[in-house]
Amino acid sequence: MVIRRRTHLASWIVCPMIEIDEELCKGCGICESFCPMKVLETSDKINRKGYYVPEATKEDECVGCRLCELLCPEFAIMIVNE
């Protein structure tokens, strides 16, 4: 889902989409800890390895800094700008 919002700098900006590969995630929480906008939170979902995976609860507040993507040790997060 692509969320669009109005800003003062441009008429419309496309917000980044956060894609999480739940089966690669090991539930370490690094993405949640380092997100400056606190977009990610631990969900109630458990993957096949038994880890609680994060979910983007405030995806519309994501600024696209990619810290979650860069710091994920399992490469389970990808930020897509469309």
C-alpha positions as CSV (number, residue, x, y, z in Angstrom):
1,M,0.0,0.0,0.0
2,V,1.4,3.4,-1.0
3,I,0.3,6.3,1.2
4,R,0.5,9.8,-0.1
5,R,0.5,12.9,2.0
6,R,0.5,16.6,1.3
7,T,3.5,18.7,2.3
8,H,4.6,22.3,2.0
9,L,7.6,21.5,-0.2
10,A,5.8,19.5,-2.9
11,S,2.2,19.0,-3.8
12,W,2.4,15.2,-3.2
13,I,5.1,13.0,-1.8
14,V,5.0,9.2,-1.9
15,C,5.7,7.7,1.4
16,P,8.1,4.8,1.6
17,M,6.7,1.3,2.0
18,I,8.2,-1.0,4.6
19,E,8.4,-4.7,3.6
20,I,9.3,-7.2,6.3
21,D,10.2,-10.8,5.4
22,E,8.8,-12.4,8.5
23,E,10.5,-15.7,8.0
24,L,14.0,-14.1,8.0
25,C,13.3,-12.0,11.1
26,K,14.8,-13.3,14.4
27,G,12.9,-10.8,16.6
28,C,16.0,-8.9,17.8
29,G,14.2,-5.6,18.0
30,I,17.1,-3.5,16.5
31,C,14.7,-2.0,13.9
32,E,12.3,-0.9,16.6
33,S,15.0,0.5,18.8
34,F,16.7,2.6,16.2
35,C,13.7,3.9,14.2
36,P,13.6,7.7,14.9
37,M,9.9,7.9,14.2
38,K,9.0,4.7,16.2
39,V,7.2,3.3,13.1
40,L,7.9,-0.4,14.0
41,E,6.5,-2.3,17.0
42,T,6.6,-5.9,18.0
43,S,3.5,-7.7,16.8
44,D,1.6,-10.7,18.1
45,K,2.7,-12.7,15.0
46,I,5.2,-15.5,15.5
47,N,7.2,-16.8,12.5
48,R,8.1,-20.4,11.9
49,K,11.3,-20.0,14.0
50,G,9.2,-18.9,17.0
51,Y,10.2,-15.2,17.0
52,Y,7.8,-12.3,17.4
53,V,8.2,-10.2,14.3
54,P,7.8,-6.4,14.0
55,E,5.1,-4.6,12.1
56,A,4.8,-1.1,10.8
57,T,2.1,0.3,13.0
58,K,2.6,3.9,11.8
59,E,3.8,3.4,8.3
60,D,2.5,6.8,7.2
61,E,5.0,8.5,9.6
62,C,8.0,6.8,8.0
63,V,10.6,9.3,6.7
64,G,12.5,6.7,4.6
65,C,15.8,7.0,6.6
66,R,16.4,3.3,6.0
67,L,18.0,2.8,9.5
68,C,15.8,-0.3,10.0
69,E,16.9,-1.7,6.6
70,L,20.6,-1.0,7.2
71,L,20.8,-2.2,10.7
72,C,18.8,-5.5,10.4
73,P,21.3,-8.3,10.8
74,E,19.1,-10.7,8.9
75,F,18.3,-8.4,6.0
76,A,14.6,-9.0,6.7
77,I,13.5,-5.3,6.1
78,M,13.4,-3.5,2.8
79,I,12.2,0.0,2.2
80,V,10.5,0.6,-1.2
81,N,10.0,4.1,-2.6
82,E,7.4,4.0,-5.4
